[in-house]
Amino acid sequence: MLSRLMDLVVLVAELTQDSDKAYKDLDQELMMRGYSSEEIEQAVFLYSSRSEGSDQEKFKLHSKNSIRVLSEWERLSLCSECYGYLLRLLNLGIVDGGQFEKIIARAIPVGPEKIELNDIKAIACSVVFNRDPNELEEELFNSFDEDVPAC
């Protein structure tokens, strides 16, 4: 569920980079891609209400001309697909430098296995929206349950 939500938030960020797109066009585009109107509404709300740091803080933590290089331990724990996904979030402005580092720190497992992309998406979702993943997932399920009529 959180993985799908993060995918949708990334799509919203990509599609809204062209600021001349109207919400109706965005809504239609995402519905054509298989998302429900409830999912779209939730993703747009979460994307637009995410916490934003100051411009000065963002500049200090990440410069557009720099690329964060993973340490040896981080490379052992994160596959290139996960790292690429995190760079995509950073370049779209969904996360700032501090959030990027927090996601990496939370993603590094104790064991020798690499973290999966869905796990990175869940961690990113909790960091971006500043909520515990279980709490966020429960909140999303409850909001969808309210729309379903009782039998």
Secondary structure as GFF3:
##gff-version 3
##sequence-region A 1 151
A	DSSP	alpha_helix	2	15	.	.	.	ID=ss1
A	DSSP	alpha_helix	23	32	.	.	.	ID=ss2
A	DSSP	alpha_helix	37	49	.	.	.	ID=ss3
A	DSSP	alpha_helix	55	61	.	.	.	ID=ss4
A	DSSP	alpha_helix	72	77	.	.	.	ID=ss5
A	DSSP	alpha_helix	80	92	.	.	.	ID=ss6
A	DSSP	alpha_helix	97	107	.	.	.	ID=ss7
A	DSSP	alpha_helix	117	128	.	.	.	ID=ss8
A	DSSP	alpha_helix	133	147	.	.	.	ID=ss9
###
